Amino acid sequence: MASTAAGTMSVELSVPSRSEYVAVVRLVVASLAAGTRNLAADRIDDLKLAVSEACTNAIEANRNAGSDAAVIASCWEAPERLEVCIADSGTGFEPAALRAHPQANDPERLNFERGLGIPLIRSLVDDLRFESTPQGTKVWMTMFGGPDSGDQTTEIVRTVVDRD
Amino acid sequence: MELDLHVDTSHPPYAIIAVRGELDVYSAPRLREALIELVSEGHRQLIADLEAVDFLDSTGLGVLVGGLKRLRSNDGDLALVCTQARVLKVFDITGLTGVFRITSTLEDAMEG
């Protein structure tokens, strides 16, 4: 398996660039995070949503570029973090050019039915970065938290059950 | 996971649409069609019951915002029933909690 500064790649998934496959990617990433990382359940929900948003954007980027390339999801594990990369073959974008949404009490707010994905991802993951070129975009999402240190909850439950 | 939609129009003037399952980029268009159909049938007070929604992403949110816009421009409203923290969190982060009327029970939503 490949290793970089981001850690060692533990999963690589290539899915057709179609909306029905977004659920597959988020379930695989969430299963990995739940199984091997010491992350709380609500943090796994956050990652699941962030991955879903990134895949949705990747599919749209491929479609806008007229590309039938796959969406590639990869998970990179290091002792203190899990990084998930979602890659498309779109024409790239300028992250700094993203428009901020108006406040909730602004009547303009209701005109933002779309474009909620990246602000959402940003608030859900511990770190977010983009590598965008005219040949495609990689969205890197990081969740801090080390490997799962064992099934402690089960141990506690077992102790309580044994005691009773 | 499949998305289940169940429409109940037996509490006029309210039309209740109960949503069950995952509301994402794949399934959200079905909810959009259902909302449009209810509005075209003349319903103006819609309630989306999201209590059985396991997953909601920004596409699902976009469909709800679109429905709300369509109804408000027709002197109507779209209220939401939801107590699930993981779903409410999405409204919260995107600043939409203050845009929708969100209640804990269907009864509260019908008291309008």
Interface residues (C-beta under 8 A of the other chain):
Chain A: S19 E20 V22 A23 R26 D42 D45 K48 L49 S52 E53 T56 I59 H101 Q103 A104 N105 R109 L110 F112 E113 R114 L116 G117 P119 L120 S123 L124
Chain B: M1 E22 D24 V25 Y26 F55 D57 S58 T59 L61 G62 V63 V65 G66 L68 K69 R72 A85 R86 V90 I93 T94 G95 L96 T97 G98 V99
